[in-house]
Amino acid sequence: MDSLPDFRNLGVAVRILLLGNVAGFAAALIQARDTVQFAQQFAESAAVLEPVLLLSLVSLYALSKLLGRLRYAWGIATVMLLAAAWTALVLNAGMVLGETTTPFGLARAWIMCALLTAFVIAYFFWRRRAFSPALSEARLQALQARIRPHFLFNSLNAVLSLIRSDPTRAEEALEDLAELYRALMQDNRRLTTLADELALCRQYLNLEQLRLGDRLRIEWNVETMPGDALVPQLLLQPLVENAIFHGIEPGAGPGTVLIRIARDKDQVRLLLANPYHPEHQHRAGNRMALANIRERLALHFDVEAGLATEVVGDKFEIRIVLPYRRQE
């Protein structure tokens, strides 16, 4: 479903400023006959363009929640009306001189404003389509398939071994398995709460615990985790699966996976660490999972989110930072 960008996002604001100034630069360049006239044209347009851009960004930030609830067409119309209103206010406040304050100047400014706004909206529409998970469906399906076929086989075998000795635990394991695969079938483009994502991760770990037993140890540090924070679906589970696949399975003895999630002011910080075995860190599956999660973080949060990896001693660490957003 098409939607307006999140105008509270720093990356969105920076792109709007850049696009606006590039458009002003191009318009002055087209109209000017020489360098002197170009400088004069650009200065005159900037006297209107910069205040309109800044005032529009402030207004869009304040109205971002309301715009997010509107239908896409109504949202576009609201953005255009808002930009047109600020353009009229800037002109009538006397920020430019001479003929630009006449009705003809206002009409021309409104036309330029409408064209620029349409261009910016079209850019974000194209960007969302270009970077949408729908266009990287093959990689996304491959990521989901990283719940490897033999994981299902091993999980079912573990359940079969428990049916007689511990039927209650076998039933719980089947429920965890059903919930895990139900999550895989959902629309991955939606955001979910961190609490739900963590619950899914725990269900996955319950199944792996059946297979690995005491070899798998989990250290949880989530006491200050904001459970209502919105995150992309399947953010944690693929990372935990990688941690087990590359950090626990290759080892001869027990290994610990650390999961730490906390809120830091207006950010959510996640740390996942596992034992480091260099010969198991360069498989294509690991790179694909990390690259896919980077793409989805960028799609949803732009420059405000990031993923970094680092080897610290005998540990492989993944650090994720994303803005704290809640369901309105």
C-alpha positions in Angstrom: 0.0 0.0 0.0 1.4 3.4 -1.0 2.0 5.9 1.8 3.7 9.2 2.4 7.2 9.2 3.9 7.7 9.6 7.6 8.3 13.3 7.8 9.8 12.9 11.3 12.7 11.0 9.8 16.0 12.9 9.5 16.9 11.3 6.2 13.5 12.3 4.7 14.0 15.9 5.8 17.5 16.1 4.4 16.4 14.7 1.1 13.6 17.2 0.8 16.0 20.1 1.5 18.4 18.7 -1.1 15.8 18.1 -3.7 14.3 21.6 -3.2 17.7 23.3 -3.6 18.6 21.2 -6.6 15.3 22.2 -8.2 16.0 25.9 -7.4 19.5 25.6 -8.8 18.3 24.0 -12.0 15.5 26.6 -12.5 18.0 29.4 -12.1 20.4 27.7 -14.4 17.8 27.3 -17.1 16.6 30.9 -17.0 20.0 32.6 -16.7 21.9 33.8 -19.7 25.2 34.3 -17.9 26.9 33.7 -14.6 25.8 37.1 -13.1 22.2 36.5 -14.0 22.4 33.0 -12.7 23.6 34.2 -9.3 20.9 36.8 -9.1 18.2 34.4 -10.1 19.3 31.8 -7.6 19.5 34.3 -4.8 16.0 35.6 -5.5 14.5 32.1 -5.7 16.4 31.1 -2.5 14.9 34.0 -0.6 11.5 32.4 -1.1 12.5 28.7 -1.4 14.5 28.3 1.8 11.9 29.7 4.2 9.1 27.8 2.4 11.2 24.5 2.7 12.0 25.0 6.4 8.4 26.1 7.3 7.0 23.2 5.4 9.3 20.7 7.1 8.4 22.0 10.5 4.7 21.7 9.7 5.1 18.2 8.2 7.0 17.1 11.2 4.2 18.3 13.5 1.4 16.8 11.3 3.2 13.6 10.5 0.9 11.4 12.7 -2.2 12.9 11.1 -0.8 12.5 7.6 0.0 8.9 8.3 -3.6 8.2 9.0 -4.9 9.8 5.8 -5.4 8.0 2.5 -2.5 8.4 0.2 -4.3 10.8 -2.2 -5.6 13.0 0.6 -2.2 13.0 2.1 -0.7 14.3 -1.1 -3.4 17.0 -1.4 -2.7 18.1 2.2 1.0 18.4 1.6 0.5 20.4 -1.5 -2.0 22.8 0.2 0.4 23.2 3.1 3.3 24.1 0.8 1.1 26.5 -1.2 0.0 28.2 2.0 3.5 28.8 3.2 4.5 30.0 -0.3 1.8 32.7 -0.2 2.7 33.7 3.4 6.4 34.1 2.6 5.6 36.2 -0.5 3.1 38.4 1.3 5.3 38.9 4.3 7.7 40.8 2.0 10.6 38.3 1.9 11.0 39.1 -1.8 10.7 42.5 -3.5 9.3 43.9 -6.7 7.1 42.0 -9.1 7.2 38.8 -7.2 4.7 40.2 -4.8 2.1 40.9 -7.5 -0.7 38.4 -8.2 1.3 37.2 -11.2 4.3 36.5 -9.0 2.1 34.6 -6.5 0.5 32.5 -9.3 3.9 31.7 -10.7 5.2 30.8 -7.3 2.2 28.5 -6.7 2.9 26.7 -10.0 6.5 26.2 -9.1 5.5 25.1 -5.6 3.1 22.5 -7.0 5.7 21.2 -9.5 8.4 20.9 -6.8 6.0 19.2 -4.4 4.9 16.8 -7.0 8.5 16.1 -7.9 9.4 15.4 -4.2 6.4 13.1 -3.7 7.2 11.3 -6.9 10.8 10.8 -5.8 9.7 9.2 -2.5 7.1 7.1 -4.3 9.8 5.8 -6.7 12.3 5.3 -3.8 9.9 3.3 -1.8 9.1 1.1 -4.8 12.7 0.7 -5.7 13.8 -0.3 -2.3 10.6 -2.1 -1.3 11.0 -5.7 -0.1 8.6 -6.6 -2.9 11.3 -5.9 -5.4 13.8 -8.0 -3.4 11.3 -10.8 -2.9 13.8 -13.5 -4.1 16.3 -12.5 -1.4 13.6 -12.1 1.2 12.2 -15.5 0.5 15.7 -16.9 0.7 16.1 -15.2 4.0 12.9 -16.8 5.3 14.0 -20.1 3.9 17.0 -19.8 6.2 14.8 -21.6 8.7 16.6 -24.4 7.0 14.8 -27.5 5.8 16.8 -29.7 8.2 15.7 -27.4 11.1 12.1 -28.5 10.4 13.2 -32.1 10.2 15.2 -32.0 13.4 12.4 -30.1 15.2 9.9 -32.8 14.3 12.3 -35.5 15.3 12.8 -33.9 18.6 9.0 -33.6 19.1 8.5 -37.3 18.2 11.1 -38.3 20.8 9.2 -36.4 23.5 5.7 -37.5 22.6 5.8 -40.5 25.0 8.3 -39.2 27.6 7.0 -35.6 27.9 3.8 -35.1 25.9 3.2 -31.6 27.4 6.5 -30.4 26.2 6.0 -32.0 22.8 2.7 -30.1 22.4 4.3 -26.8 23.4 7.1 -27.4 20.8 4.5 -28.0 18.1 2.8 -24.8 19.1 6.1 -22.9 18.9 6.8 -24.4 15.5 3.3 -23.5 14.2 3.7 -19.9 15.5 7.1 -19.6 13.9 5.9 -20.6 10.5 2.8 -18.5 10.8 5.0 -15.5 11.3 7.0 -16.4 8.2 3.8 -16.3 6.1 2.8 -12.8 7.1 3.4 -9.6 5.1 7.0 -8.8 5.9 6.5 -5.1 4.9 4.6 -4.3 8.1 6.1 -3.3 11.4 5.5 -5.2 14.6 6.2 -4.5 18.2 9.5 -5.4 19.8 7.6 -7.5 22.4 6.0 -9.6 19.7 9.3 -10.0 17.9 11.1 -11.1 21.1 8.3 -13.6 21.8 8.8 -15.1 18.3 12.5 -15.3 19.0 11.9 -17.1 22.3 9.7 -19.7 20.5 12.5 -20.3 18.0 15.0 -20.7 20.7 12.7 -23.2 22.5 12.9 -25.4 19.5 16.6 -25.1 19.1 17.0 -25.9 22.8 15.3 -29.3 22.1 18.0 -30.0 19.5 21.1 -28.6 21.1 20.3 -29.1 24.8 22.9 -27.8 27.2 25.2 -26.7 24.3 22.9 -23.7 23.8 22.9 -21.0 26.5 21.0 -17.8 26.2 21.9 -14.7 28.2 19.0 -12.2 28.2 19.4 -8.6 29.1 16.1 -7.0 28.1 14.8 -5.5 31.4 14.8 -2.0 30.0 13.6 -3.0 26.5 10.7 -0.8 25.2 8.2 -3.5 24.2 6.0 -1.1 22.3 8.8 0.0 19.9 8.0 -0.8 16.3 10.5 -2.9 14.4 10.5 -4.7 11.0 9.1 -8.2 11.2 11.7 -11.0 11.5 14.4 -8.7 12.7 15.7 -10.8 15.6 15.0 -14.4 14.5 17.4 -14.5 11.5 20.2 -12.9 13.6 19.7 -15.5 16.4 19.6 -18.3 13.9 22.9 -17.0 12.4 24.4 -16.8 15.9 23.5 -20.5 16.6 24.5 -21.7 13.1 27.9 -19.9 13.1 28.6 -19.6 16.8 27.1 -22.6 18.6 27.0 -25.5 16.2 30.7 -25.4 15.1 31.9 -25.5 18.8 32.6 -28.6 20.6 31.2 -27.5 24.0 28.5 -25.2 25.3 28.3 -21.6 23.9 26.4 -18.5 25.0 24.3 -16.2 22.8 23.9 -12.7 24.4 20.8 -10.7 23.5 20.7 -7.2 24.9 18.0 -4.7 24.1 17.5 -1.3 25.7 16.1 2.1 25.1 18.5 5.1 24.9 16.5 8.3 24.9 14.8 8.3 21.5 16.7 5.3 20.2 16.5 1.5 20.6 19.8 -0.3 20.8 20.2 -4.0 20.2 23.3 -6.1 20.8 23.6 -9.8 19.8 26.9 -11.6 20.5 27.9 -15.2 19.9 31.2 -17.2 20.0 33.4 -16.4 17.1 34.6 -19.2 14.7 36.4 -17.5 11.8 36.0 -20.4 9.4 32.2 -20.1 9.7 31.8 -16.3 9.3 32.0 -16.0 5.6 29.2 -18.1 4.3 26.8 -16.5 1.8 23.8 -17.1 4.1 25.2 -14.9 6.8 26.1 -12.0 4.5 22.6 -12.3 2.8 20.8 -12.1 6.1 22.7 -9.1 7.3 22.4 -7.3 4.0 18.6 -8.0 3.9 18.1 -6.6 7.4 20.1 -3.5 6.5 17.9 -3.0 3.5 14.7 -3.3 5.6 16.0 -1.0 8.3 16.9 1.6 5.6 13.4 1.2 4.0 11.6 1.8 7.3 13.9 4.2 9.1 16.3 5.6 6.5 19.5 7.1 8.0 18.1 6.9 11.5 18.8 3.2 11.7 21.9 1.2 11.2 23.5 -2.2 11.6 27.2 -2.8 12.4 29.2 -6.0 13.0 32.4 -6.4 14.9 34.7 -9.1 16.2 35.6 -8.4 19.9 38.0 -11.0 21.2 36.4 -14.4 20.8 32.9 -12.9 20.2 31.1 -11.9 17.0 28.8 -8.9 17.8 25.9 -7.4 15.8 24.8 -3.9 16.9 21.5 -2.4 15.7 20.4 1.2 16.4 16.9 2.3 15.3 14.6 5.2 16.3 12.0 4.6 19.0 8.7 4.6 17.3 5.4 3.5 18.8 2.0 2.6 17.3 -0.2 5.7 17.4 
